[in-house]
Amino acid sequence: MPRFIAARLGKMALILIGIVILNFALIHAAPGDPASVMAGEAGDADAAFLQQLRERFGLDKPLPIQLLTYLANVLRLDFGYSYRQGMPVIDLITDRLPATLLLSGSAFLISLVLGVAAGALAASRQGKVSDSVISTLVLLFYATPLFWLALMAVLLFSVQLGWFPGFGYESVGSGYSGLDRAADILHHLVLPALTLGLFFMAVYARMTRASVLEVSRLDFVRTARAKGLRPRAVLVRHILRNAILPVVTLAGLQAGQLVGGAVLIETVFAWPGIGRLMFEALEQRDYNLLLGIFVVSAAMVLAFNLITDILYRLVDPRIGAAA
């Protein structure tokens, strides 16, 4: 296992460097630059002022030099300075990252637990009314646009029923601390986490159902049933253990997509995460902040994939250790 993890970490480092280079090239290929935006907002867009701004932020140097400088800084976890926010990029990201991790992690657990449970229940009742109901609900959640689902959740559970707050991370000016503050944050978390989790839950439910039905027809399952084991024991100990493998693989791949989906959810629910911060940086052409968020997001996706590989080997020891 240590050699397997070390090999994966080496590949992750190379992939991350490639992502940094690609993002750097794409952002600098866009028309305009931060100096032009800042000069325009200051009402002084003459050539001399533009040149001063470019020299100040290193934009006057050739792109290869800028790229090498940026790569060297990234290795030191220095993502530069946000000239629009007036703060180091790493401070902005670390300030917003916990909110995104809380939202994405909660949505991931909700989607995985509900998806596997719904898929297994539908497969165990194949052809019955409950199977049709679950399949219909799953298809409905999957086909519904995420932004529409978020807006409807706010209108129903926040505006009409008043059960949950519709916006924000915590109650402003409440003065909560300790467990009271944690409970307040969880109260605000329910709607965005459920909205994001239900969309991905549909995918896991459909795959779990198909995988359970496939595994249940194999010989070792027939043998377990012939020994007189209870249906629940056969489902949990024999079928799900093998049927869960493709679900684990898909969950690892889609865990990174939760960060992308969080951009929309954070915007709708005014959740102060890096997704919303990325949207603000894009509007302001804050290149250093955008690049920093891209690097952190890519690192999170790669970390999720590594965790998936490790879990895959723990679930199925037959998988080789070749990296």
N, C-alpha and C positions, 0 to 999 in steps of 0.2 A: 504493500500500500504506500509506504513513503516514496518509493521510486516512481510509482504511478502518479502520485501527487506532484512530485518534482518535475516530471516530464510534462504534465499538464500546465504547471506554472510557467515553464519555459515557453511553451507554445502560446500561452496567454499573453506573455510579455511581447512576443513578436507580433501577435495580432493587434495588441493595443497600440504598438508603435505605428503599424500600418494604418490603423483607424485615425490616429492623431495626424499623420501626414495627409491622409485623404480629406479629413475635415478641414484642415488648414488650407489646403489647395482650393476646396470648394467655396469656403467662406471668402477667401481673397479673390476668387474669380467673379464674385458678385459685383455689380456696378456700384460705384461710390465707395467711400471709406469713412471711418469714424471722424477723421479730421474735417471732412466736408460737412458732415452733419453738425458737429460742434460749432464750426465757424458760421454755418447758416443760422443756428439758434442764437448765437451771440450777436448776430446782425453785422458781422464783419467777415466777409468771405473773400477779401483780397488775397492775392497770391502770396504776399509776405507773411500774412497771418497763418495761411494754410501751411506754408513751409515750416513756420515755427512749431505748429501743432504736430506735424509729421516728424520733425526732429525730436520733439519731446517724447513721443510715444514710439519711436523707432520705426516709423512707417516709411521713412525716406531710404532705408537700406534695401538692397536687393532681396527678393523673396527667399532665395536659398539661405541667405544669412539670417533672415528673420526666422525661418523654419528651424535652423540649427540652434539658434538661441532659445527658441521656444521649447525644443526637445530637451535641451540641457536643463532648462528651468523646471520642466515637468518632472524630470527625474528627481528633482529636489522637492517635489510637491509644491512648486511655486507656479501658479497659473497666471501670474501677472496682476495688474491693477485695473479695477473697473473705473474708468474715467467718468462714467455716468453716475455710479453709485457713491463714488468717493471712498471706496474701501477695497482692500485686497480681495481677489476673487475667491480664494480659499476660505476666507471668513464668511463671505456671503453664502457659499455652498454649504459649509458646515452648519451654518445657522438654519438653513432651510431643509437640509438633508434628513434630519430626524422625522419631520412631518411626512415627507414622502415615503420613507421607509416604514413608518407606522401605517400609512394608508395602503401602500402596496403589499406589505406583509399581511395585514388583516384581510385585504381582498383576496390574496392568494390562498390563505387558509380557508376562508369562507368558500371560495370556488372549488377548492380541491375536496374538502370534506363533504359539502353538499353534492358536488358532482359525482363522486364515487358512490356515496350513499344512494342517490337517486338512480344512477345507472345500475347498481347492483339490485336495487328493489325492482326496477322495471324488468331486468333480465329474469329475476326469480318469478315474476308474474307474467311471463311472456304470453301475449295473446289475450290477456284479461283487460278489464276496464281500467284498472289502475295503471297498467302498462301504457295504454293509449293516452291517459290523462297526463302522465309524466312526460311522455314523448312530445305531446302537444305543447305543454308548458315550456319544455326545454327548447323546442323549435321557436316558440314565441320570443323567449328571452334572447336567443341567438340572432333572430331576424330584426329585432327592434334596434334602431340606432341608439348608440350610447348616450348622446346628448339629449335625445328625446326622453329616454328612460330617466335620466337625471332630473330633467325639468319636471316631469310628471311626479317623480318622487318628492320633489320640493313642494309642488302644489298640493299633493294629497296629504303627506305625512307632516309637513311643516305648516303650510298655510291653512288648510282645511281642518285637519285633526289636531295640529299643535303638539304632536307627540315628540318631535325631534327638532333641533335647530336646523335651519336651512342653509346657513352660511357660517363661515369662520372656523377657527381651530379651537377656541375656547371663549367663554363669556367675557366680553370686554368690561374691565373695571369691577370684576366680581371680587377680586382679592383672595381667591381660593388658593390654598396651598396643601401639599401633602396628598392624602387620599381624596380629599374633596376636589382638588384640581384634576387629579387623574380621572375621577368619575365624570367631571365636566367635559374633559377632552374626549373620553369614550362616548359620552352622549352626543357630542358633535360628530364623532367618527362614524356612527351607525349608518347614516344615509349614504355618504360617499363610498364607504367600504362595501356596503351591500350592493349599491348600483354597479360599481366596478366588478365586484365578485360574481354577480349573477350572470353577466355576459360571458365570462370565461367558464363559469360553472356548466353552462350548456354544452360546451365543447367536451369537457371531461365526462359529463353524464352520457353523451352519445357514444364516446369511445369506450367507456367502462361497460356499457350495456353490450356493445358488439363484442368486446373482448371476453366478457363473462360467458356469453352464449357460445363463443368459439371454444373456450377452454372446457366448458361443461360437457362437451361431446367427446373429450379425449378419454383414453382407456383408463388412466389412473383415477379419474373421477368416477368412472363406472365401478372400478374396484373398490373405492372408498364407500360407495353406496351399497355395494354387495356385502360389505362387512357389517352393515347395519348402522353406520354412523348417522346421526341426526342430520337433516337437511341444512340446518344452520351451521353445524360443524363442518360439513362438506363445503359449504359456500365460503366460510371464513378461513378455514385452515388450508384448503386445497385449491379452490377455484380462484379466490381473490388474490392469493399470494402469487399466482402465475399471471392472472389477468391484469394485475396492477402495473406490470412492467412497461407496456406501451404508454400507460397513463403517466407514469413517472417521467418517461422520456419527453412526452409532450408538455408536461407541467414545467420541466426545466427549460424548455425552449420558450414557452410562453411567459415564464416568470419575468423575463426581460421586457416583454411587451407590456407588462403591467405598468412599467415606468412610462412608456409612451402613452398608454391609455390614461395615466394619471394626469397628463397635461390638460386634457379636456375636463376631467372630473375636478381637478383643482381650480380650473377657471370657473366652472359652473358653481361650485360650492365655496368659492373664495378660500380655498385651502392653501395655506402658505408653504408650499413645497417647492422643489426645484423645477417641477414642470411649469408652474406659473411663473417662476423666475426666468425660465428659458423663454417663455412667450414674451415677457417684458423686455428681455435682452434683445430678442429678435426685432421687436418694434423699434428699439433705440439703437440698433446696429452696434451693440456693445460686444465687439468681437472677442475680446479676452474672456468675458463672462460666458459667452456662447461656447467657446472652445473648452473652457473649464468644465462646463456642464456636460458637454459631449464626452469628454474624457472620463468623468466620473460615472456617467450613465453607461458607457461602454464597459468600464471596469465592473460595474454592478452586474451587467448581463453576463460577462465572462465568469464572474464569481458564481452566479446562479447555475451556469452550465457545469462548472467544476463540482458544485454541491450535488447536482443531478448525477454526474458520473459516479461520484462516491456512493450515493444512495443506491444507484443501479447495481453496483457491485455488492453492496450489503444485502439487497433484496435477493439477488440471484448470484450466489458465489461461483456459479459455473462460468461466469464471464471472465475471460483472461485478463491478466494484468498488463498486457501490451498497451503502450500509450499511443 
